[in-house]
């Protein structure tokens, strides 16, 4: 299942369910069929995401997701992990742009 995050100030950001629910938990939102992050809630959400990204970078190498030392041309991509920073960055950009535009961010499944 996909989550679509959208705002009248930005384009859409799509995330698979597991990633979206993890990101929503980080910002203190309950996953569901629909939801909203109000303009007033955006600064705290962005701060929480930045904090989680920094904490994930500080985690021991064996416990954090990484794409280091992976050959992007290899046929076997099993085990290729994407970091929280890579997953969250487009969403953080969306939140910041929506905040600058004074628009809420909503999601739907």
Secondary structure as GFF3:
##gff-version 3
##sequence-region A 1 109
A	DSSP	beta_strand	2	6	.	.	.	ID=ss1
A	DSSP	beta_strand	13	16	.	.	.	ID=ss2
A	DSSP	alpha_helix	17	26	.	.	.	ID=ss3
A	DSSP	beta_strand	34	37	.	.	.	ID=ss4
A	DSSP	alpha_helix	39	58	.	.	.	ID=ss5
A	DSSP	three_ten_helix	61	63	.	.	.	ID=ss6
A	DSSP	alpha_helix	84	101	.	.	.	ID=ss7
A	DSSP	beta_strand	105	108	.	.	.	ID=ss8
###
